[in-house]
Amino acid sequence: MDDHRNLGSSRQLSAEAPQPSSVAQQSAAAIVQSITDSLDPAVLSKLQEAVLDADPEVAKQLIHKLLSEGVRAVDLADHYIPAVSHELGNQWCIDELSFANVTIGASRLQSMLRSLGPHWSGEGTGKKAVASVLLVVPQEVYHTLGALVLGGQLRRKGLSVKLVLNGKPRDIAERVAHTIYDCVFISSSRGETLESLRRIVESVKTSAQTPLPVVIGGSILEVETAETLTALTGADFATRIPDEALCFCGLQVTSQDDARTKNWT
């Protein structure tokens, strides 16, 4: 059996890990809101215009320009790119942008994200990963940007991350049966059904060789409460704050940068 963990890791099982209090959750949400409010509107506007431009080179050139002007790569990846993605979605909902435009814009945002962090991995730092995470985007979920952002954040914290797109229960069961992970994160959109999530959680619980904490995050928490998600899917925890998920799983890690973590979108 493959083991993607650092054997020296001191992970505690989810049942033993402290759960964040409501006060901690409110504090984390306040931090996230303060970050969102502090974003430079001019940078947001330039990014949105660039990803919607007829010329795809405009977006690539803008990233280089912003970096040369002192905008940090981690801020672009963790805050600006997700904010622009959210705004594109809002404009589609009110018929200000076509589905085609939003799809093209989202694709270019993902290209930006990949160009910003090709080295954001435990292996790329020259250090052993402190723990490993299986990050799942369920099948037929087409908005993967949030999971890509989260993957970059976790890797910069020193974790090994295996990202599975279009994750089907049987494929996930196969993975956890033959590879040892410290936890499973499911990035779910608001359109995901609770039954499909329940099947994924069940595949992990019945196939893992040892008890494995499962955490659900993503925009589904805009329409469902954490209590509903855990009760109806069997997941151990639900949150949009990555640090809360790591805390619940007993993974205390230190970020490789000083950027505060944005919502798990």
Stockholm file with secondary structure:
# STOCKHOLM 1.0

chainA/1-265         MDDHRNLGSSRQLSAEAPQPSSVAQQSAAAIVQSITDSLDPAVLSKLQEAVLDADPEVAKQLIHKLLSEGVRAVDLADHYIPAVSHELGNQWCIDELSFANVTIGASRLQSMLRSLGPHWSGEGTGKKAVASVLLVVPQEVYHTLGALVLGGQLRRKGLSVKLVLNGKPRDIAERVAHTIYDCVFISSSRGETLESLRRIVESVKTSAQTPLPVVIGGSILEVETAETLTALTGADFATRIPDEALCFCGLQVTSQDDARTKNWT
#=GR chainA/1-265 SS CEECSCTTCCCCCTTTSCCCCHHHHHHHHHHHHHHHHTSCHHHHHHHHHHHHSSSTHHHHHHHHHHHHTTCCHHHIIIIIHHHHHHHHHHHHHTTSSCHHHHHHHHHHHHHHHHHHCTTCSTGGGTSCCSCEEEEEEETTCCCCHHHHHHHHHHHHTTCEEEEEEEECHHHHHHHHHHEECSEEEEECCTTCCHHHHHHHHHHHHHHCSSCCCEEEESGGGGTSCHHHHHHHHCCSEECSCHHHHHHHTTCCCCCSSCCCCCCCC
#=GC SS_cons         CEECSCTTCCCCCTTTSCCCCHHHHHHHHHHHHHHHHTSCHHHHHHHHHHHHSSSTHHHHHHHHHHHHTTCCHHHIIIIIHHHHHHHHHHHHHTTSSCHHHHHHHHHHHHHHHHHHCTTCSTGGGTSCCSCEEEEEEETTCCCCHHHHHHHHHHHHTTCEEEEEEEECHHHHHHHHHHEECSEEEEECCTTCCHHHHHHHHHHHHHHCSSCCCEEEESGGGGTSCHHHHHHHHCCSEECSCHHHHHHHTTCCCCCSSCCCCCCCC
//
